[in-house]
Structure formats: C-alpha cells, structure tokens
Amino acid sequence: MLTVTPSELLKLLKSVALVRPVFIWGPPGIGKSALVEQFAMSIGLECVSLLGSQLAPEDLIGVPQIIDGKSRFCPPTMIARSEPYVLFLDELNACTPEVQKAFYSLIHDRRIGEYRLPSGSIVIGAGNRKQDKALARPIASALVNRLIHVELEVNTEEWLEWGRSSNIHSSILQYIQMRPDQLLAPEAQDDMPFTTPRSWHMLSDALHSWAVDLTPAMIQVLASGCLSPQHAGQYAAFARNWMAPYKPEQILSGEEQIPFDNYEEATFMLASVRAHLIDHLPRQAENLNGETEWIALQAIELLEKTAQHDMELVRYFITPENEDHLPKWFIDEITRLWNDLLQIPEPPPPTPFTGLTPPAGSRFGRPQPPAAPNQDNTSRIGSLFRRTQNDDDTIPSTSFRPSLRRPGGQNDNDEAGTVRSRFGAFRRAPSDDQEDAKNDQ
C-alpha cells in the first residue's frame, strides 16, 4: 500500500470515491476526518460521520417494526436520508466483528436491509494502524476486499500552508518551519500526550485563548499537556525566545550565560548566535576586519566553553541547517581546533603492576613522570591550536586565549593597511586605523 499526501488524497477521492468506497489508513491526529469533510464540502454534499468504536449492530440496521403482520427493520434517521450525502465511517477497524458484518452491504451495495442510500451518495472509511497503539481490530477479509485502501502521510509544507490560512499561532508556524520533523511524533507513548498535527492545533487554540499575560512557564505547562515531552520542552524554549528574543551580542560577550543544564534552551541560544555569525561574518577570510575578527574570536571562546559541557552542542552549532551555513573558513578553524576532541579518544589510564616484583631496570611498575604544568595557563583546546601553529597552512596568531584581542589592538602588519590575523590577512578598515591612532595617543 502506497502513501499519499493530503492534497493527493483529495484528488483521489474526487476521482475514485464517486464510484468505489475508499478506506484511509493513518496514525491518529493527522487530519483524516477533516480531509473527508473538506472533500464533501468541495462536491457540495453533507458529511455524516459514524464512529465505529461506538456503534452496535442495531445502530445500523435499525430496530424491527410490525407492519400488517410483517416485521420490517427501520434504519436510523442519521442514515436514512432523502438527499445524497457522504457517509464517513470513522474508526471502522475499531468495530466489533458483528458491526463489521453489518457494514458489508452498506459499503458494497450502499444499502441496509431494504433501505438504499440515495443515488449519488458516497461511502468512505478510515482507521488507525496497529503500530499506532490505538484501538484497532483486524478487519475481516471480506470487508477488506470491498474497499480501495490508501495510507495518508503527513506533509509539513501542506500543513504549514493550511495553518497560515487557519489562524494557527504564529510561534507554532515558525517552530514547525524550523523543525518540520516535530510535526508528528514517530510513535505514541502509553498514557502520555504525543505530538500530532491535531495536538499542535490544540496548543494553538490554547495560546490564542490565553490572549494576555502568557508567561514562558505557562507555555511550558500548555505544551506539556499537548505534545510529546521532548517536543514540549524544545517548543517552550523556542517560545521563550520568540516572546523575548535572545541577544546574541550579549551571549558572545558573556553578559547572558547559556544554561547548559537545559539542553533545549541552550540549543536555541546557540542557534541565535549561529544566525548572528551567518549575518555578520564575511564569506571569505580575507574580507575580515577588526570588528568581525573579534566576533569570530568571541564565538570560538563560547564554543570552547560549550565543549566543556556538551560536545553535542558544538556539533549542532557547526552543522549546516537548511541552506544557511557558517563561512567555510570559520568551520575549518573550528574543525582544526576540535579535531582531537571530536575524533581521538582519550587513552586509558595506566594499570598499576601487581603480583611479581619487576626486575631491575624494568619499566613495569615504575611511576610515570608528572605531566608538565600548563605554562601559559591555556585550556586544552587553546593548546591544540598552538600545536597547529607550526603547520604550513596555519598562520600564527598574534594573540589567543585566554585574553582575546579586541578590535583596534596591535597587530603584525604585512604592508600598509593589511593586518595578519589568525584567520589570514585582511584589509584594515579605516575605523581600525583611527582607533589605533587614538590608542597610540
């Protein structure tokens, strides 16, 4: 069975459901019912929904009535109509076997007992799959063979387009546009809220109804009541930034600290810094000036601090997202600095010799000489960079951690107006020369 998107399903129903009944498979909360109602509206018919999990056989075939000494089943008024309509059998595979049998003639022949659906009426069924952990019973083969089966899949672009026209909360639209993988949870958890397009719609309604005085803490409460736990935490962190945007300049300078114990919020704060770097750093290293080099050095300082807490955050920071990516020269610099930490494991500690007495002159059991002290008081990552300064493709830096050089400081000049930095040679901006002249005075 192949999958179809919502727009493809509508086309299929308009072409096929007019002549044959269709059964729509899919996880809960992806819009199966809404699409059937939209289809009925598009062809000008009323949509009548029956919930299979709540039906008994007599709800379909009706109750017997004695007329002229003969019994006759009277179908319910919801089904027995004079005008054509769309009969939607939702959760059809949640019916008991007895109810499924009652559907045989309704689905195949469009009749119940002696009553026939008005000419032009359409029958459509829908249900969840076994892996969805929803109420789903096996469908009898005789019923399966009476239906055309399709599986509906979620399409993020189509959902966002629908959301813009359906007044979905703007923060949710922005978040799903950034994280399309979180429109639908891969699988539901027992007795816990889980993420679906329907749950995002519920959260949107809750946010709209709150209207004023909505705090980040309350957004966390509302999101946790609608979404999967992980998605709720990440959306709440995003919403906090959406309500009061992070200031990447303050994060780079250290005025605003990243809460590394809150992974979701740390991720969004780093994302704001990455967007700031993409907007401000030149694509080519030779176009650096004092101000942009200072931004790059601050970012390296921040990433070094981040690496001490969680290297996954560093990987997230340098990994391209969509079509936006950091300049290649900056990625190369970060990769060179962190290559050992990212790929080379730490050696295991030496195992002390036990048992036999080592012979004279043997290296076994001999204490290891103490490690040389860190003379320049730099971090391990700073030392890694110093080890690369002798490489042919690396230009020595005039200064590095722990005290970063601010724009306008002294540099080694190759020629008039050209400054040699750790990222390569760049032309000095006129403002840099003016600043240096002030410093000299």
N, C-alpha and C positions, 0 to 999 in steps of 0.2 A: 504494500500500500504506500503510495507516494504522498508527500505533504504538499499543502497549498497555503499561500498567504491569504490574509483576509480579502484583499482585492480579487485574487484569483477565485476564491470561494464564491464571491458574489456573482462573478461571471459564470461559474459552473452552475450555480443554482438557477440563474436566468435561462440557461440553455438546456439543462438536464432535468431539473426538478419539476418542470411542467409536464413531463411525460413519465418519469420514473421517480419513486421515493429515494431520498438520499439520506445517508447516516453520516454524521460528522463526529469524528473522534478527536479527542484532545484533552489536555490537563484542565483542571478547574480554573476558572477566573481569567480565561484568555479572550472571552467575548463571543462565545458560540451563540448564546441566546440573543445577544444584541445584534449580531450579524443576520440572524434569521428574521428578526423584527425589521431590520433595515431592508432586507430583501422583500418582505411582504409589503412594506410601505412603498418601495420602488415600483411594484407592479400594481399598486392600488388595491390590495386585499387586506382584510383584517387578519391579525395573527392571534390564534387561540392556542395557549400553552397548557399542556398537561404534564404534571411532574410524576414521572414513573414510579419513584420511590414512595409516593403517597397514594397510589391507586390500588383499588381492589377490582376483581373481575366485574362486579355489578356496576362499578363506576363507568364502564364502557358499554356493556351490553344492556344495561338498564335493569329495571325490575319488571316482572310479569304482570300483565293486566288481563282480566277476563272480559272478553267482548263477544256477545252472542254465544256464550258457552265455549268459547275458544280462548286459549291463552296467547298473549302477544307481548313481546318484550318492548318496552318503551325506552329508547335511549335518552340520556340526559340532554337537557336543553343546551348545554355548552357545546355539544357535538351536533345535535340535530338542528341545523340552521337551514334557512331557505336560500341564502345567498352564498356563493363560493367564498372560500377563505383558506388560509394557510393553517393547517393543523400541525403544531410543533410538539413532538413527543420528547420532552427533555428527560434526561437520565433514563432513557429507555432500557439500557442494560442494567439498571438497578431494580427493575421489576421482578416480581416473583415469577416462577415458571407458569403459573396459572394465568397471570396477567399477560405474559408474553404470548400465550396461546390466543388470548382474546384479540391481540393485535394482528394476527395472521391475515384475516380477511380485510381488516381496516387498512393495512399497509398495501396489500397486494391488489385487492379489488375495490378499495375505497368504499367499503360498506360494513355495517354492523347489523347482523341479523337481516331483517327486511329493509332496514334503512340504508340508503345510499347517500354518500356525500354529494352535494350539489355539483353539477358539471363545472369543471374549471378549478375545483379545489385541489390543494397541494398538500402532501404529507411529507414532513421532514423529521428525522430523529437525530438525537445527539446523546453522547455519553462519554464518561471518563475511561481512561485505560487502567489496566491492572496495576501498572507501576506507579500510578498517581496516588495510591493509598486512599482512594475514595471508595464509596460504596459501588461496587461493580460486580455483577454476577455474569457467569458465562451466558452467552446468547445461543439459543438453540439454532442448530444448523439450518433448520427450515426457515427461521426468521432471518438469519444472516443472508441466505440466498435470495431473499426478497428485496434487498436493499443495495444501492450503489454506495460504496464506502470510500470516504476521503478522510485524511487527517489534517487538522488545522495546526499551523505553526505560527508562532509569534514573529511579527516583523516590526522591528524597532522604528524604522523610518515611517511606516504607515501609522504606527501608534502615535508617534510624535505629531504627525500631520493631523490626525484625529484630535489629539489633545489640545492643539492650538485652537481648533475650532470649537472645542467643548469646554473651554474655560478651566482646563487643568492648571493647577497652581504653577506659576512661572518658575519657582525654585525646583519643582519636580521635573519640569520640562528641561531645564538647564542641566540638572543632575543626570537624567537619563540620556541626554545627548552626550554627556561626558562619559557615562558608564552604561552603555547600551546592554552590557552583559547582565545588568542587575534588573532588567525589566521583569524577568521571570526567574524564580529560584529553580535550580536543577531538579530538586525533589522536595516534597513536603516533609516536615518533621512531625512526629506524633505529638498531638495536643499542643502545638506551638504555632503562632502566626507564621505564615510564609508568604514570600513575595510573588505576586502575580500582577498583571495589568489592572485587574479589579481592585486589588489591595492598594495600589498607587492611586487609583481613582477615589477610594475611600479616604485615604490620607489627604488627598487634595480637598475633598469636601470638608474634612475636619479642620484643615488650615484656613479655608475660606470662612467657615462658620465662626472661628475664634475671633477673627477680624482685628481686634486691638489687644495690646498688652501681651502679645505672644512672646514668651521667653525661650531661649535655647533649651532650658531644662524641660519645658513643656513640649517643645518639638520632639525631644528625645522620648518623652512619655507617649506621645501620639504615634511616632514612628515605630516604637517597640510594640504597640498594640496592633499594628497593621502589617509589618514587614518581618522578614527573617531577621534574627538577632544581628548578624553581621551587617546586613544591608541597612538596618535601622541605625546602627552606630555610625556607619560611614555617611549616611544621608544627614544625620544630625550634625556631624562635624562640618559637612558642606553647608548646611543651612545656617550654622553659626557664622561662617564666613560670608554667606550670602546676605545675612542681616547686617553684619558689621565687618566689612571686608578686611582681610589681613593686610598689613602694610609691609611689603617685602623689604623696603629700606630699613625698617626697624628690626626685622628678623635678621638681616645681614649684619647690622651693626651690633646686634646682641641686646638691644633695648627690649625686644619682645622675645622671650625664650620659647623654644619648642617643647611641648610636653611629651617627651619620648615614652612615657608610660601610657599615653593614649595614642595608639597606632593610627587610628582614623584621623584624628585632628593633626597629628604630625604629618601625615601624608598630604593633607590639603594645604598645610602651611608650606611644605616643601614645594608643592605644585605651584603655589603663588610665587615663590622665589624663582622657580624654573621659568615661569611665564615672564617674570621681570627680566631675567637674563636673556631670554629669547628676544625680547623687545629692545634691549639696550646694548648687548654685546655685538660688535661687528662680526660679519660672517668671515672675514679674513683677519688673521692676526696682525698683519702689517698696518691695519687701519686703527689699531688700538691707540688711545691717548691716555693721559694720566688718570682721568676720571674712570674710564671703562676698565683700565687695568686694576684700579682699586676695587671696582665691583667684582672682577674676577677673583682677586685675591681674597676678598671677604667671603665669596662663595666657597672657595677651597677651604678656608678656615671653618666655615659652617659644616661642610661635608666631612671634614676631619672629626669634628665634634659628634656629628651624626654617626659616623662609623664606630665610634666608641660605644654606642648604644645598640645600633641595629644596622648591620651591613645591608639588609634587605631594603632599607630605606634609601641607601646610597644607590643600589641597583635601580630602584624605582625612579630615582631622580635623573639618572643619566639615560634611562631607556626612552627612546622616542615615543611620543603619544600622538596618534593620528599623523598629520603631516607636519606638525610642529616639532622641531628638534633643536637642540643646542648646537652652537657652532662646532665644526669638526675639530678645530684647533683646541677648543676647551675640553672636548671629550677626550682627545688624545692626551692632554695634560693630566686629566683625572685618571685615565686608564694607566698611564705611566706611573703615577703616584701610588695607585692602589693595586697594581698588578700582583704583587706578592701576597697581599692580604686576601685578594679575591680568589686566587688560584693555588697558592702554595700552602699546604697545611703546616701547622706547627710541628716540629719534631717531638717525639715522645720524650718524657723525662728519663734520664739515665737510671737503670735499675741497679741498686747497690749490690756489690758482690757479697754473697753469703756462702757459708759452708767451708770450703777449702781455704787454706792460707795462701795468698798469692805469692809466687816466687819473687826473689829479689829482682828488682828492675822491671817487674811486670807492670803493665798499665792498668790491669784489673784492680779494682778497689782503691785505686789512687784517687784522691779527691780532685775534682775539677777546679781549675783556676777560676777565681771570681770573675764575673763579667766586667768588662771595662766600664767605668762610670760614664754617663752621658755628659760629656764635657760641655756641650753647648746648650744643654737643658732644652733640647727639642724633643718633640714626640717621635714615635717610631715612623710615622708617615713622613714627617719632615726629614728624618734621616734617610728614608728611602729616596727622597728627591735629591738629597746631597750626593747619594751614591750614583745617581744618574747624571750628575753634572759633568762627569768626565766623558760621557758618551758623545760621539761625533755629532749626533742630531739634536743635542740639547745645548742651549745657550745658557751660560752661567747667569744666575740671578744676582743682582746687586744686594738684595735683601730678601729674607723669607721669614718664616715663623721663628720665634713666637711674636716678634714685633713686626707687623706688616707695614710697608712703606705707603704713606698716604700720597695722594697726587700733589705734585709740586715739590717733592723731595729731590735730593741729589741723585743723579744717575750718571752712568758712564756714557758719554756722547761719542758716537762714531764719527759724526760730522755735524755741521751746523744744522740745528733743527731736528736731528734724528736721535732718538734715545734707544738704547739697548735694554730690553726688559727680559724677564724670564720667559715670556711668550714670543720673543723675537724682536725685530727692530720695528719701531713705529714712528711716524712723524709727530713731532710735538705740536700740540695745539697752541695758538697764540696765548690763550689764557694760562697755559703752563709756564711760558716764558715770563709773563707778567708776574705770576705768583712767585717764581724763583727769584725775580728781581726784588720783590718785597722781602723775601726771606733773607737775601744777601744784605739788605739794608738793616 
